[in-house]
Each structure stands twice: as structure tokens, then as C-alpha cells.
């Protein structure tokens, strides 16, 4: 029993250390994310790529765009506006 208790105590200490390391890594990833968002807000720029946190890693996902750069052009109306019919701008 004593050997099992000692072994389980060592296992619990290793698990506690792993949880502490994982928590610190996740917190660091969130802090990095905050820095990028804060910089974008202060410099008033748009974040074009998706920001992701996966487990303990933070990365920019360049496959997913929040908006197209540059935006598509707005074309002039094809027909003139009249009061007697419905037209789309």
C-alpha cells in the first residue's frame, strides 16, 4: 500500500506540474492575442485574417478573411428611378 501511495503521489505531482504549464501556455497565448488586438485598435487598422487560439497556441489563420481587400466596386444603377415602379438602387 505504501508503494502504491508513493507512486500515486508522484503521479499527482506530475499532473499538477503539467496543468500549471498548460495554464501558463494558454494564458501567454491569450496575452499575445490581446497585444495584436490592442495594436490594431490603437492604430485603427482592420484585422483581415482570422485570429485563432487552438489549445495552447495562438496563430493567424490566413485561409479565412474577414473582408475582401479591396472591397468590390459599387456599380451605377442600370435603370433610372421612377415613381410609378419599384427599382433597386
PyMOL Python script that loads the backbone (N, CA, C, O; Angstrom):
from pymol import cmd

cmd.read_pdbstr("""\
ATOM      1  N   UNK A   1       0.826  -1.205   0.000  1.00  0.00           N
ATOM      2  CA  UNK A   1       0.000   0.000   0.000  1.00  0.00           C
ATOM      3  C   UNK A   1       0.863   1.259   0.000  1.00  0.00           C
ATOM      4  O   UNK A   1       0.570   2.248  -0.672  1.00  0.00           O
ATOM      5  N   UNK A   2       1.948   1.180   0.787  1.00  0.00           N
ATOM      6  CA  UNK A   2       2.814   2.347   0.893  1.00  0.00           C
ATOM      7  C   UNK A   2       3.444   2.678  -0.470  1.00  0.00           C
ATOM      8  O   UNK A   2       3.551   3.849  -0.835  1.00  0.00           O
ATOM      9  N   UNK A   3       3.856   1.656  -1.215  1.00  0.00           N
ATOM     10  CA  UNK A   3       4.458   1.877  -2.530  1.00  0.00           C
ATOM     11  C   UNK A   3       3.444   2.476  -3.508  1.00  0.00           C
ATOM     12  O   UNK A   3       3.772   3.373  -4.284  1.00  0.00           O
ATOM     13  N   UNK A   4       2.232   1.977  -3.462  1.00  0.00           N
ATOM     14  CA  UNK A   4       1.179   2.497  -4.344  1.00  0.00           C
ATOM     15  C   UNK A   4       0.888   3.948  -3.999  1.00  0.00           C
ATOM     16  O   UNK A   4       0.698   4.775  -4.891  1.00  0.00           O
ATOM     17  N   UNK A   5       0.851   4.260  -2.718  1.00  0.00           N
ATOM     18  CA  UNK A   5       0.586   5.641  -2.295  1.00  0.00           C
ATOM     19  C   UNK A   5       1.706   6.574  -2.763  1.00  0.00           C
ATOM     20  O   UNK A   5       1.430   7.683  -3.219  1.00  0.00           O
ATOM     21  N   UNK A   6       2.960   6.140  -2.656  1.00  0.00           N
ATOM     22  CA  UNK A   6       4.102   6.951  -3.092  1.00  0.00           C
ATOM     23  C   UNK A   6       4.052   7.158  -4.611  1.00  0.00           C
ATOM     24  O   UNK A   6       4.277   8.263  -5.104  1.00  0.00           O
ATOM     25  N   UNK A   7       3.755   6.080  -5.341  1.00  0.00           N
ATOM     26  CA  UNK A   7       3.671   6.188  -6.792  1.00  0.00           C
ATOM     27  C   UNK A   7       2.535   7.108  -7.220  1.00  0.00           C
ATOM     28  O   UNK A   7       2.706   7.922  -8.127  1.00  0.00           O
ATOM     29  N   UNK A   8       1.392   6.989  -6.582  1.00  0.00           N
ATOM     30  CA  UNK A   8       0.257   7.859  -6.934  1.00  0.00           C
ATOM     31  C   UNK A   8       0.550   9.309  -6.571  1.00  0.00           C
ATOM     32  O   UNK A   8       0.110  10.225  -7.265  1.00  0.00           O
ATOM     33  N   UNK A   9       1.292   9.521  -5.485  1.00  0.00           N
ATOM     34  CA  UNK A   9       1.656  10.884  -5.097  1.00  0.00           C
ATOM     35  C   UNK A   9       2.585  11.507  -6.143  1.00  0.00           C
ATOM     36  O   UNK A   9       2.437  12.681  -6.481  1.00  0.00           O
ATOM     37  N   UNK A  10       3.545  10.721  -6.658  1.00  0.00           N
ATOM     38  CA  UNK A  10       4.425  11.210  -7.727  1.00  0.00           C
ATOM     39  C   UNK A  10       3.627  11.529  -8.988  1.00  0.00           C
ATOM     40  O   UNK A  10       3.870  12.536  -9.653  1.00  0.00           O
ATOM     41  N   UNK A  11       2.675  10.658  -9.304  1.00  0.00           N
ATOM     42  CA  UNK A  11       1.827  10.886 -10.481  1.00  0.00           C
ATOM     43  C   UNK A  11       1.012  12.167 -10.323  1.00  0.00           C
ATOM     44  O   UNK A  11       0.892  12.946 -11.268  1.00  0.00           O
ATOM     45  N   UNK A  12       0.457  12.387  -9.146  1.00  0.00           N
ATOM     46  CA  UNK A  12      -0.319  13.606  -8.895  1.00  0.00           C
ATOM     47  C   UNK A  12       0.549  14.854  -9.009  1.00  0.00           C
ATOM     48  O   UNK A  12       0.091  15.879  -9.513  1.00  0.00           O
ATOM     49  N   UNK A  13       1.787  14.783  -8.551  1.00  0.00           N
ATOM     50  CA  UNK A  13       2.686  15.937  -8.664  1.00  0.00           C
ATOM     51  C   UNK A  13       3.000  16.237 -10.135  1.00  0.00           C
ATOM     52  O   UNK A  13       3.040  17.398 -10.541  1.00  0.00           O
ATOM     53  N   UNK A  14       3.223  15.172 -10.936  1.00  0.00           N
ATOM     54  CA  UNK A  14       3.475  15.373 -12.361  1.00  0.00           C
ATOM     55  C   UNK A  14       2.255  15.975 -13.052  1.00  0.00           C
ATOM     56  O   UNK A  14       2.398  16.861 -13.894  1.00  0.00           O
ATOM     57  N   UNK A  15       1.068  15.508 -12.708  1.00  0.00           N
ATOM     58  CA  UNK A  15      -0.155  16.056 -13.293  1.00  0.00           C
ATOM     59  C   UNK A  15      -0.330  17.520 -12.922  1.00  0.00           C
ATOM     60  O   UNK A  15      -0.711  18.331 -13.766  1.00  0.00           O
ATOM     61  N   UNK A  16      -0.054  17.868 -11.665  1.00  0.00           N
ATOM     62  CA  UNK A  16      -0.170  19.256 -11.227  1.00  0.00           C
ATOM     63  C   UNK A  16       0.812  20.146 -11.990  1.00  0.00           C
ATOM     64  O   UNK A  16       0.460  21.254 -12.397  1.00  0.00           O
ATOM     65  N   UNK A  17       2.047  19.663 -12.185  1.00  0.00           N
ATOM     66  CA  UNK A  17       3.027  20.429 -12.951  1.00  0.00           C
ATOM     67  C   UNK A  17       2.555  20.616 -14.394  1.00  0.00           C
ATOM     68  O   UNK A  17       2.698  21.702 -14.955  1.00  0.00           O
ATOM     69  N   UNK A  18       1.998  19.570 -14.995  1.00  0.00           N
ATOM     70  CA  UNK A  18       1.518  19.656 -16.373  1.00  0.00           C
ATOM     71  C   UNK A  18       0.367  20.653 -16.487  1.00  0.00           C
ATOM     72  O   UNK A  18       0.308  21.433 -17.438  1.00  0.00           O
ATOM     73  N   UNK A  19      -0.536  20.628 -15.529  1.00  0.00           N
ATOM     74  CA  UNK A  19      -1.660  21.572 -15.541  1.00  0.00           C
ATOM     75  C   UNK A  19      -1.141  23.000 -15.415  1.00  0.00           C
ATOM     76  O   UNK A  19      -1.635  23.899 -16.096  1.00  0.00           O
ATOM     77  N   UNK A  20      -0.156  23.219 -14.553  1.00  0.00           N
ATOM     78  CA  UNK A  20       0.418  24.564 -14.393  1.00  0.00           C
ATOM     79  C   UNK A  20       1.080  25.043 -15.683  1.00  0.00           C
ATOM     80  O   UNK A  20       0.921  26.201 -16.070  1.00  0.00           O
ATOM     81  N   UNK A  21       1.823  24.155 -16.353  1.00  0.00           N
ATOM     82  CA  UNK A  21       2.491  24.518 -17.606  1.00  0.00           C
ATOM     83  C   UNK A  21       1.449  24.819 -18.688  1.00  0.00           C
ATOM     84  O   UNK A  21       1.589  25.790 -19.432  1.00  0.00           O
ATOM     85  N   UNK A  22       0.412  23.992 -18.774  1.00  0.00           N
ATOM     86  CA  UNK A  22      -0.638  24.200 -19.781  1.00  0.00           C
ATOM     87  C   UNK A  22      -1.376  25.521 -19.514  1.00  0.00           C
ATOM     88  O   UNK A  22      -1.669  26.263 -20.451  1.00  0.00           O
ATOM     89  N   UNK A  23      -1.671  25.812 -18.267  1.00  0.00           N
ATOM     90  CA  UNK A  23      -2.362  27.059 -17.917  1.00  0.00           C
ATOM     91  C   UNK A  23      -1.516  28.267 -18.298  1.00  0.00           C
ATOM     92  O   UNK A  23      -2.029  29.241 -18.850  1.00  0.00           O
ATOM     93  N   UNK A  24      -0.209  28.202 -18.001  1.00  0.00           N
ATOM     94  CA  UNK A  24       0.679  29.318 -18.349  1.00  0.00           C
ATOM     95  C   UNK A  24       0.764  29.496 -19.869  1.00  0.00           C
ATOM     96  O   UNK A  24       0.742  30.625 -20.357  1.00  0.00           O
ATOM     97  N   UNK A  25       0.861  28.402 -20.615  1.00  0.00           N
ATOM     98  CA  UNK A  25       0.946  28.491 -22.072  1.00  0.00           C
ATOM     99  C   UNK A  25      -0.337  29.072 -22.660  1.00  0.00           C
ATOM    100  O   UNK A  25      -0.277  29.896 -23.573  1.00  0.00           O
ATOM    101  N   UNK A  26      -1.486  28.659 -22.156  1.00  0.00           N
ATOM    102  CA  UNK A  26      -2.758  29.204 -22.642  1.00  0.00           C
ATOM    103  C   UNK A  26      -2.875  30.687 -22.299  1.00  0.00           C
ATOM    104  O   UNK A  26      -3.345  31.478 -23.116  1.00  0.00           O
ATOM    105  N   UNK A  27      -2.456  31.059 -21.115  1.00  0.00           N
ATOM    106  CA  UNK A  27      -2.500  32.466 -20.703  1.00  0.00           C
ATOM    107  C   UNK A  27      -1.573  33.304 -21.587  1.00  0.00           C
ATOM    108  O   UNK A  27      -1.936  34.411 -21.984  1.00  0.00           O
ATOM    109  N   UNK A  28      -0.386  32.790 -21.897  1.00  0.00           N
ATOM    110  CA  UNK A  28       0.539  33.511 -22.778  1.00  0.00           C
ATOM    111  C   UNK A  28      -0.052  33.692 -24.174  1.00  0.00           C
ATOM    112  O   UNK A  28       0.121  34.744 -24.788  1.00  0.00           O
ATOM    113  N   UNK A  29      -0.748  32.671 -24.678  1.00  0.00           N
ATOM    114  CA  UNK A  29      -1.378  32.774 -25.995  1.00  0.00           C
ATOM    115  C   UNK A  29      -2.463  33.851 -25.986  1.00  0.00           C
ATOM    116  O   UNK A  29      -2.587  34.615 -26.943  1.00  0.00           O
ATOM    117  N   UNK A  30      -3.238  33.913 -24.923  1.00  0.00           N
ATOM    118  CA  UNK A  30      -4.290  34.933 -24.815  1.00  0.00           C
ATOM    119  C   UNK A  30      -3.674  36.329 -24.717  1.00  0.00           C
ATOM    120  O   UNK A  30      -4.206  37.278 -25.294  1.00  0.00           O
ATOM    121  N   UNK A  31      -2.577  36.462 -24.004  1.00  0.00           N
ATOM    122  CA  UNK A  31      -1.901  37.763 -23.887  1.00  0.00           C
ATOM    123  C   UNK A  31      -1.372  38.216 -25.252  1.00  0.00           C
ATOM    124  O   UNK A  31      -1.470  39.395 -25.591  1.00  0.00           O
ATOM    125  N   UNK A  32      -0.811  37.284 -26.038  1.00  0.00           N
ATOM    126  CA  UNK A  32      -0.358  37.622 -27.386  1.00  0.00           C
ATOM    127  C   UNK A  32      -1.528  38.088 -28.255  1.00  0.00           C
ATOM    128  O   UNK A  32      -1.404  39.052 -29.010  1.00  0.00           O
ATOM    129  N   UNK A  33      -2.653  37.402 -28.143  1.00  0.00           N
ATOM    130  CA  UNK A  33      -3.855  37.792 -28.879  1.00  0.00           C
ATOM    131  C   UNK A  33      -4.302  39.195 -28.476  1.00  0.00           C
ATOM    132  O   UNK A  33      -4.659  40.006 -29.332  1.00  0.00           O
ATOM    133  N   UNK A  34      -4.283  39.478 -27.185  1.00  0.00           N
ATOM    134  CA  UNK A  34      -4.661  40.805 -26.691  1.00  0.00           C
ATOM    135  C   UNK A  34      -3.739  41.885 -27.252  1.00  0.00           C
ATOM    136  O   UNK A  34      -4.204  42.971 -27.598  1.00  0.00           O
ATOM    137  N   UNK A  35      -2.444  41.604 -27.345  1.00  0.00           N
ATOM    138  CA  UNK A  35      -1.487  42.593 -27.860  1.00  0.00           C
ATOM    139  C   UNK A  35      -1.798  42.953 -29.315  1.00  0.00           C
ATOM    140  O   UNK A  35      -1.768  44.123 -29.695  1.00  0.00           O
ATOM    141  N   UNK A  36      -2.094  41.936 -30.115  1.00  0.00           N
ATOM    142  CA  UNK A  36      -2.385  42.196 -31.531  1.00  0.00           C
ATOM    143  C   UNK A  36      -3.684  42.982 -31.678  1.00  0.00           C
ATOM    144  O   UNK A  36      -3.759  43.907 -32.486  1.00  0.00           O
ATOM    145  N   UNK A  37      -4.694  42.628 -30.914  1.00  0.00           N
ATOM    146  CA  UNK A  37      -5.972  43.345 -30.987  1.00  0.00           C
ATOM    147  C   UNK A  37      -5.803  44.783 -30.490  1.00  0.00           C
ATOM    148  O   UNK A  37      -6.337  45.713 -31.094  1.00  0.00           O
ATOM    149  N   UNK A  38      -5.070  44.966 -29.402  1.00  0.00           N
ATOM    150  CA  UNK A  38      -4.848  46.307 -28.861  1.00  0.00           C
ATOM    151  C   UNK A  38      -4.097  47.175 -29.867  1.00  0.00           C
ATOM    152  O   UNK A  38      -4.433  48.344 -30.054  1.00  0.00           O
ATOM    153  N   UNK A  39      -3.073  46.599 -30.520  1.00  0.00           N
ATOM    154  CA  UNK A  39      -2.309  47.350 -31.509  1.00  0.00           C
ATOM    155  C   UNK A  39      -3.197  47.754 -32.687  1.00  0.00           C
ATOM    156  O   UNK A  39      -3.089  48.869 -33.199  1.00  0.00           O
ATOM    157  N   UNK A  40      -4.079  46.837 -33.115  1.00  0.00           N
ATOM    158  CA  UNK A  40      -4.982  47.136 -34.227  1.00  0.00           C
ATOM    159  C   UNK A  40      -5.973  48.233 -33.844  1.00  0.00           C
ATOM    160  O   UNK A  40      -6.277  49.102 -34.662  1.00  0.00           O
ATOM    161  N   UNK A  41      -6.474  48.203 -32.627  1.00  0.00           N
ATOM    162  CA  UNK A  41      -7.422  49.227 -32.183  1.00  0.00           C
ATOM    163  C   UNK A  41      -6.744  50.587 -32.087  1.00  0.00           C
ATOM    164  O   UNK A  41      -7.287  51.591 -32.549  1.00  0.00           O
ATOM    165  N   UNK A  42      -5.558  50.620 -31.487  1.00  0.00           N
ATOM    166  CA  UNK A  42      -4.860  51.896 -31.311  1.00  0.00           C
ATOM    167  C   UNK A  42      -4.403  52.508 -32.640  1.00  0.00           C
ATOM    168  O   UNK A  42      -4.416  53.729 -32.792  1.00  0.00           O
ATOM    169  N   UNK A  43      -4.004  51.677 -33.596  1.00  0.00           N
ATOM    170  CA  UNK A  43      -3.579  52.214 -34.886  1.00  0.00           C
ATOM    171  C   UNK A  43      -4.729  52.291 -35.889  1.00  0.00           C
ATOM    172  O   UNK A  43      -4.534  52.693 -37.036  1.00  0.00           O
ATOM    173  N   UNK A  44      -5.912  51.909 -35.456  1.00  0.00           N
ATOM    174  CA  UNK A  44      -7.141  51.984 -36.255  1.00  0.00           C
ATOM    175  C   UNK A  44      -7.006  51.256 -37.597  1.00  0.00           C
ATOM    176  O   UNK A  44      -7.353  51.797 -38.647  1.00  0.00           O
ATOM    177  N   UNK A  45      -6.499  50.030 -37.543  1.00  0.00           N
ATOM    178  CA  UNK A  45      -6.420  49.198 -38.743  1.00  0.00           C
ATOM    179  C   UNK A  45      -7.352  48.006 -38.578  1.00  0.00           C
ATOM    180  O   UNK A  45      -7.685  47.601 -37.464  1.00  0.00           O
ATOM    181  N   UNK A  46      -7.763  47.456 -39.713  1.00  0.00           N
ATOM    182  CA  UNK A  46      -8.641  46.298 -39.691  1.00  0.00           C
ATOM    183  C   UNK A  46      -7.814  45.025 -39.588  1.00  0.00           C
ATOM    184  O   UNK A  46      -6.732  44.924 -40.166  1.00  0.00           O
ATOM    185  N   UNK A  47      -8.330  44.070 -38.854  1.00  0.00           N
ATOM    186  CA  UNK A  47      -7.706  42.753 -38.793  1.00  0.00           C
ATOM    187  C   UNK A  47      -8.312  41.916 -39.909  1.00  0.00           C
ATOM    188  O   UNK A  47      -9.465  41.495 -39.826  1.00  0.00           O
ATOM    189  N   UNK A  48      -7.529  41.679 -40.947  1.00  0.00           N
ATOM    190  CA  UNK A  48      -8.065  40.999 -42.116  1.00  0.00           C
ATOM    191  C   UNK A  48      -8.141  39.486 -41.917  1.00  0.00           C
ATOM    192  O   UNK A  48      -9.099  38.855 -42.363  1.00  0.00           O
ATOM    193  N   UNK A  49      -7.161  38.906 -41.266  1.00  0.00           N
ATOM    194  CA  UNK A  49      -7.134  37.456 -41.091  1.00  0.00           C
ATOM    195  C   UNK A  49      -7.741  37.047 -39.758  1.00  0.00           C
ATOM    196  O   UNK A  49      -7.755  37.818 -38.799  1.00  0.00           O
ATOM    197  N   UNK A  50      -8.240  35.823 -39.720  1.00  0.00           N
ATOM    198  CA  UNK A  50      -8.867  35.319 -38.500  1.00  0.00           C
ATOM    199  C   UNK A  50      -7.803  34.986 -37.460  1.00  0.00           C
ATOM    200  O   UNK A  50      -6.791  34.361 -37.774  1.00  0.00           O
ATOM    201  N   UNK A  51      -8.037  35.404 -36.230  1.00  0.00           N
ATOM    202  CA  UNK A  51      -7.144  35.102 -35.119  1.00  0.00           C
ATOM    203  C   UNK A  51      -7.688  33.864 -34.401  1.00  0.00           C
ATOM    204  O   UNK A  51      -8.872  33.800 -34.070  1.00  0.00           O
ATOM    205  N   UNK A  52      -6.817  32.889 -34.165  1.00  0.00           N
ATOM    206  CA  UNK A  52      -7.274  31.642 -33.553  1.00  0.00           C
ATOM    207  C   UNK A  52      -6.388  31.262 -32.378  1.00  0.00           C
ATOM    208  O   UNK A  52      -5.176  31.479 -32.385  1.00  0.00           O
ATOM    209  N   UNK A  53      -7.027  30.694 -31.378  1.00  0.00           N
ATOM    210  CA  UNK A  53      -6.310  30.058 -30.280  1.00  0.00           C
ATOM    211  C   UNK A  53      -6.732  28.600 -30.301  1.00  0.00           C
ATOM    212  O   UNK A  53      -7.908  28.279 -30.131  1.00  0.00           O
ATOM    213  N   UNK A  54      -5.763  27.723 -30.510  1.00  0.00           N
ATOM    214  CA  UNK A  54      -6.044  26.292 -30.525  1.00  0.00           C
ATOM    215  C   UNK A  54      -5.208  25.659 -29.426  1.00  0.00           C
ATOM    216  O   UNK A  54      -3.982  25.607 -29.511  1.00  0.00           O
ATOM    217  N   UNK A  55      -5.880  25.184 -28.406  1.00  0.00           N
ATOM    218  CA  UNK A  55      -5.235  24.619 -27.221  1.00  0.00           C
ATOM    219  C   UNK A  55      -4.307  25.655 -26.603  1.00  0.00           C
ATOM    220  O   UNK A  55      -4.770  26.604 -25.970  1.00  0.00           O
ATOM    221  N   UNK A  56      -2.989  25.480 -26.785  1.00  0.00           N
ATOM    222  CA  UNK A  56      -2.049  26.405 -26.154  1.00  0.00           C
ATOM    223  C   UNK A  56      -1.349  27.292 -27.166  1.00  0.00           C
ATOM    224  O   UNK A  56      -0.412  28.010 -26.814  1.00  0.00           O
ATOM    225  N   UNK A  57      -1.788  27.255 -28.423  1.00  0.00           N
ATOM    226  CA  UNK A  57      -1.115  28.009 -29.477  1.00  0.00           C
ATOM    227  C   UNK A  57      -2.020  29.093 -30.035  1.00  0.00           C
ATOM    228  O   UNK A  57      -3.227  28.899 -30.184  1.00  0.00           O
ATOM    229  N   UNK A  58      -1.421  30.234 -30.342  1.00  0.00           N
ATOM    230  CA  UNK A  58      -2.119  31.344 -30.974  1.00  0.00           C
ATOM    231  C   UNK A  58      -1.543  31.513 -32.363  1.00  0.00           C
ATOM    232  O   UNK A  58      -0.323  31.501 -32.532  1.00  0.00           O
ATOM    233  N   UNK A  59      -2.410  31.672 -33.375  1.00  0.00           N
ATOM    234  CA  UNK A  59      -1.912  31.868 -34.724  1.00  0.00           C
ATOM    235  C   UNK A  59      -2.925  32.629 -35.561  1.00  0.00           C
ATOM    236  O   UNK A  59      -4.109  32.694 -35.231  1.00  0.00           O
ATOM    237  N   UNK A  60      -2.426  33.210 -36.664  1.00  0.00           N
ATOM    238  CA  UNK A  60      -3.271  33.887 -37.646  1.00  0.00           C
ATOM    239  C   UNK A  60      -3.647  32.859 -38.707  1.00  0.00           C
ATOM    240  O   UNK A  60      -2.776  32.211 -39.286  1.00  0.00           O
ATOM    241  N   UNK A  61      -4.936  32.714 -38.959  1.00  0.00           N
ATOM    242  CA  UNK A  61      -5.393  31.792 -39.990  1.00  0.00           C
ATOM    243  C   UNK A  61      -5.586  32.588 -41.271  1.00  0.00           C
ATOM    244  O   UNK A  61      -6.588  33.287 -41.426  1.00  0.00           O
ATOM    245  N   UNK A  62      -4.633  32.487 -42.188  1.00  0.00           N
ATOM    246  CA  UNK A  62      -4.668  33.285 -43.407  1.00  0.00           C
ATOM    247  C   UNK A  62      -5.601  32.705 -44.458  1.00  0.00           C
ATOM    248  O   UNK A  62      -5.774  33.304 -45.520  1.00  0.00           O
ATOM    249  N   UNK A  63      -6.204  31.555 -44.189  1.00  0.00           N
ATOM    250  CA  UNK A  63      -7.153  30.956 -45.122  1.00  0.00           C
ATOM    251  C   UNK A  63      -8.521  31.638 -45.030  1.00  0.00           C
ATOM    252  O   UNK A  63      -9.290  31.639 -45.992  1.00  0.00           O
ATOM    253  N   UNK A  64      -8.813  32.214 -43.867  1.00  0.00           N
ATOM    254  CA  UNK A  64     -10.125  32.820 -43.639  1.00  0.00           C
ATOM    255  C   UNK A  64      -9.956  34.336 -43.539  1.00  0.00           C
ATOM    256  O   UNK A  64      -9.236  34.835 -42.674  1.00  0.00           O
ATOM    257  N   UNK A  65     -10.623  35.057 -44.428  1.00  0.00           N
ATOM    258  CA  UNK A  65     -10.571  36.518 -44.432  1.00  0.00           C
ATOM    259  C   UNK A  65     -11.861  37.070 -43.837  1.00  0.00           C
ATOM    260  O   UNK A  65     -12.947  36.555 -44.102  1.00  0.00           O
ATOM    261  N   UNK A  66     -11.736  38.110 -43.040  1.00  0.00           N
ATOM    262  CA  UNK A  66     -12.915  38.777 -42.507  1.00  0.00           C
ATOM    263  C   UNK A  66     -13.557  39.678 -43.555  1.00  0.00           C
ATOM    264  O   UNK A  66     -14.772  39.874 -43.541  1.00  0.00           O
ATOM    265  N   UNK A  67     -12.759  40.224 -44.455  1.00  0.00           N
ATOM    266  CA  UNK A  67     -13.271  41.109 -45.501  1.00  0.00           C
ATOM    267  C   UNK A  67     -12.342  41.007 -46.690  1.00  0.00           C
ATOM    268  O   UNK A  67     -11.179  40.625 -46.551  1.00  0.00           O
ATOM    269  N   UNK A  68     -12.855  41.348 -47.857  1.00  0.00           N
ATOM    270  CA  UNK A  68     -12.038  41.336 -49.064  1.00  0.00           C
ATOM    271  C   UNK A  68     -11.270  42.642 -49.155  1.00  0.00           C
ATOM    272  O   UNK A  68     -11.778  43.702 -48.788  1.00  0.00           O
ATOM    273  N   UNK A  69     -10.059  42.556 -49.641  1.00  0.00           N
ATOM    274  CA  UNK A  69      -9.220  43.738 -49.752  1.00  0.00           C
ATOM    275  C   UNK A  69      -8.789  43.894 -51.193  1.00  0.00           C
ATOM    276  O   UNK A  69      -8.090  43.004 -51.676  1.00  0.00           O
ATOM    277  N   UNK A  70      -9.123  44.898 -51.901  1.00  0.00           N
ATOM    278  CA  UNK A  70     -10.059  45.985 -51.600  1.00  0.00           C
ATOM    279  C   UNK A  70     -11.504  45.519 -51.773  1.00  0.00           C
ATOM    280  O   UNK A  70     -11.761  44.485 -52.390  1.00  0.00           O
ATOM    281  N   UNK A  71     -12.451  46.294 -51.219  1.00  0.00           N
ATOM    282  CA  UNK A  71     -13.857  45.901 -51.361  1.00  0.00           C
ATOM    283  C   UNK A  71     -14.304  45.955 -52.820  1.00  0.00           C
ATOM    284  O   UNK A  71     -13.737  46.710 -53.610  1.00  0.00           O
ATOM    285  N   UNK A  72     -15.303  45.171 -53.184  1.00  0.00           N
ATOM    286  CA  UNK A  72     -15.760  45.180 -54.578  1.00  0.00           C
ATOM    287  C   UNK A  72     -16.334  46.540 -54.963  1.00  0.00           C
ATOM    288  O   UNK A  72     -16.896  47.232 -54.113  1.00  0.00           O
ATOM    289  N   UNK A  73     -16.202  46.938 -56.239  1.00  0.00           N
ATOM    290  CA  UNK A  73     -16.688  48.254 -56.659  1.00  0.00           C
ATOM    291  C   UNK A  73     -18.214  48.318 -56.658  1.00  0.00           C
ATOM    292  O   UNK A  73     -18.892  47.312 -56.865  1.00  0.00           O
ATOM    293  N   UNK A  74     -18.733  49.504 -56.426  1.00  0.00           N
ATOM    294  CA  UNK A  74     -20.175  49.741 -56.469  1.00  0.00           C
ATOM    295  C   UNK A  74     -20.492  50.280 -57.862  1.00  0.00           C
ATOM    296  O   UNK A  74     -20.007  51.340 -58.258  1.00  0.00           O
ATOM    297  N   UNK A  75     -21.301  49.542 -58.584  1.00  0.00           N
ATOM    298  CA  UNK A  75     -21.632  49.927 -59.955  1.00  0.00           C
ATOM    299  C   UNK A  75     -22.812  50.895 -59.967  1.00  0.00           C
ATOM    300  O   UNK A  75     -23.659  50.840 -59.075  1.00  0.00           O
ATOM    301  N   UNK A  76     -22.885  51.794 -60.979  1.00  0.00           N
ATOM    302  CA  UNK A  76     -24.028  52.711 -61.066  1.00  0.00           C
ATOM    303  C   UNK A  76     -25.301  51.934 -61.411  1.00  0.00           C
ATOM    304  O   UNK A  76     -25.245  50.822 -61.937  1.00  0.00           O
ATOM    305  N   UNK A  77     -26.441  52.540 -61.106  1.00  0.00           N
ATOM    306  CA  UNK A  77     -27.728  51.904 -61.390  1.00  0.00           C
ATOM    307  C   UNK A  77     -27.901  51.694 -62.879  1.00  0.00           C
ATOM    308  O   UNK A  77     -27.467  52.522 -63.679  1.00  0.00           O
ATOM    309  N   UNK A  78     -28.530  50.594 -63.260  1.00  0.00           N
ATOM    310  CA  UNK A  78     -28.719  50.289 -64.678  1.00  0.00           C
ATOM    311  C   UNK A  78     -29.977  50.928 -65.255  1.00  0.00           C
ATOM    312  O   UNK A  78     -30.084  51.108 -66.468  1.00  0.00           O
ATOM    313  N   UNK A  79     -30.907  51.262 -64.408  1.00  0.00           N
ATOM    314  CA  UNK A  79     -32.127  51.895 -64.909  1.00  0.00           C
ATOM    315  C   UNK A  79     -32.427  53.134 -64.080  1.00  0.00           C
ATOM    316  O   UNK A  79     -32.008  53.248 -62.928  1.00  0.00           O
ATOM    317  N   UNK A  80     -33.133  54.025 -64.668  1.00  0.00           N
ATOM    318  CA  UNK A  80     -33.426  55.279 -63.973  1.00  0.00           C
ATOM    319  C   UNK A  80     -34.573  55.087 -62.980  1.00  0.00           C
ATOM    320  O   UNK A  80     -35.432  54.224 -63.162  1.00  0.00           O
ATOM    321  N   UNK A  81     -34.568  55.891 -61.950  1.00  0.00           N
ATOM    322  CA  UNK A  81     -35.585  55.799 -60.894  1.00  0.00           C
ATOM    323  C   UNK A  81     -36.872  56.474 -61.376  1.00  0.00           C
ATOM    324  O   UNK A  81     -36.844  57.571 -61.933  1.00  0.00           O
ATOM    325  N   UNK A  82     -37.999  55.794 -61.148  1.00  0.00           N
ATOM    326  CA  UNK A  82     -39.308  56.359 -61.480  1.00  0.00           C
ATOM    327  C   UNK A  82     -40.251  56.109 -60.325  1.00  0.00           C
ATOM    328  O   UNK A  82     -40.106  55.138 -59.582  1.00  0.00           O
ATOM    329  N   UNK A  83     -41.232  57.011 -60.182  1.00  0.00           N
ATOM    330  CA  UNK A  83     -42.183  56.885 -59.086  1.00  0.00           C
ATOM    331  C   UNK A  83     -43.220  55.784 -59.323  1.00  0.00           C
ATOM    332  O   UNK A  83     -43.753  55.239 -58.356  1.00  0.00           O
ATOM    333  N   UNK A  84     -43.515  55.448 -60.557  1.00  0.00           N
ATOM    334  CA  UNK A  84     -44.587  54.504 -60.850  1.00  0.00           C
ATOM    335  C   UNK A  84     -44.132  53.050 -60.838  1.00  0.00           C
ATOM    336  O   UNK A  84     -44.952  52.165 -61.084  1.00  0.00           O
ATOM    337  N   UNK A  85     -42.852  52.763 -60.559  1.00  0.00           N
ATOM    338  CA  UNK A  85     -42.401  51.372 -60.500  1.00  0.00           C
ATOM    339  C   UNK A  85     -41.325  51.225 -59.433  1.00  0.00           C
ATOM    340  O   UNK A  85     -40.668  52.186 -59.031  1.00  0.00           O
ATOM    341  N   UNK A  86     -41.178  49.997 -59.000  1.00  0.00           N
ATOM    342  CA  UNK A  86     -40.197  49.672 -57.973  1.00  0.00           C
ATOM    343  C   UNK A  86     -38.831  49.436 -58.638  1.00  0.00           C
ATOM    344  O   UNK A  86     -38.717  48.622 -59.554  1.00  0.00           O
ATOM    345  N   UNK A  87     -37.820  50.137 -58.181  1.00  0.00           N
ATOM    346  CA  UNK A  87     -36.483  49.950 -58.738  1.00  0.00           C
ATOM    347  C   UNK A  87     -35.507  49.676 -57.569  1.00  0.00           C
ATOM    348  O   UNK A  87     -35.721  50.117 -56.440  1.00  0.00           O
ATOM    349  N   UNK A  88     -34.470  48.959 -57.873  1.00  0.00           N
ATOM    350  CA  UNK A  88     -33.447  48.632 -56.880  1.00  0.00           C
ATOM    351  C   UNK A  88     -32.266  49.562 -57.095  1.00  0.00           C
ATOM    352  O   UNK A  88     -31.800  49.743 -58.220  1.00  0.00           O
ATOM    353  N   UNK A  89     -31.799  50.135 -56.029  1.00  0.00           N
ATOM    354  CA  UNK A  89     -30.658  51.042 -56.148  1.00  0.00           C
ATOM    355  C   UNK A  89     -29.385  50.259 -56.417  1.00  0.00           C
ATOM    356  O   UNK A  89     -28.313  50.850 -56.548  1.00  0.00           O
TER     357      UNK A  89
END
""", "prot")
cmd.dss("prot")
cmd.show_as("cartoon", "prot")
cmd.util.cbc("prot")
cmd.orient("prot")
